[in-house]
Amino acid sequence: MKRFLSITLVVLMVASICAFAGCSGSNSGSTTSQAADKKTDKTYVIYSDNAFAPFEYLDTKTKKYVGVDMDIMDAVAKDQGFKYDMHNEGFDASMGAVQSGQADGMIAGMTINDERKKTFDFSEPYFEDGQVIVAKKGTKIEDLKGKSVAVKNGTAGKDYAESVKDKYGFSINYYKDSPSMYQAVKTGVDIACFEDFSVIAYSIKTGEVKLEMVNDKPFNVKGYGFAVKKGQNSELLEKFDAGLANIKKSGELKKILAKYGY
């Protein structure tokens, strides 16, 4: 009888240990699976400008935002297998959204410079551009003296204008987007504006803007980059860089730029 009880106790102990081990293994597998699913299913929130053709602008026919940046983001996401939710809220709003943590990243024809590197981490550059002075036909740089010029908040054009305003003797008015700047110049509120070369060249070529460039060659030429908040979202930044490298190698980036005349 004692022998029977001893055997029974051993069997029960072994069964309990196996049951515990099985349950623990199941939980571990479930946790790993859920973590993997969460990682796979994550949808990144990306912000961009809303009026910066040809990098991002509203297609009046489809009512959707299109452009170089939109195509690059789509190509990179497909290459790296991640989802994203695009918000075209304006350049200044995009920077604020990333800095506040409302957005995971932004792509908006954003020039990479040392000042921005203090608050943003950037991808490898995907395009190079510089600024030009834009005004009515016949305007010269010396005509800026004693007048006001238009700049867009948060842009490289703004930074450059501020750095040379004393040299050329002009004052500055600040606007939220490019169309507002162009309108201010057209109506004579400001004598000129500072804009990225590729953007204004595209708008002049398509006839959207009836102004001309004062300087033939862009100054302050730097690269455009995808940006995240400094020290955060490194995984997203790595994915963007990996995807960018792949679409460069495959020739897809070249096709995207050619689509918009570059």
Number of C-alpha atoms within 10 A of each C-alpha: 6 7 8 8 10 11 12 12 12 11 12 12 12 12 12 12 12 12 12 12 12 12 11 12 12 11 12 12 11 12 12 11 12 12 12 11 11 11 11 12 12 11 13 16 18 24 28 29 26 21 20 23 22 23 24 24 21 17 11 8 6 8 9 11 20 17 19 24 27 20 17 22 20 15 20 21 17 12 16 17 12 17 15 15 11 19 16 22 14 19 27 16 17 24 25 13 21 22 17 11 13 13 21 24 28 28 26 26 27 25 24 22 15 9 9 16 13 10 16 22 20 25 20 18 16 17 16 15 19 21 24 25 26 28 25 16 11 10 16 15 13 10 14 19 16 12 15 20 26 29 29 23 18 17 19 24 25 21 15 17 24 15 10 11 16 11 10 15 14 19 17 17 16 15 17 15 19 25 14 16 24 25 14 19 20 17 9 13 15 22 22 31 26 26 27 24 23 19 19 26 20 17 16 14 11 10 10 11 16 14 20 19 24 17 14 10 12 16 16 12 15 17 16 22 24 25 30 26 23 16 9 14 15 15 9 18 20 14 18 24 20 16 21 25 15 17 18 13 11 11 10 16 22 13 14 19 18 11 12 13 10 12
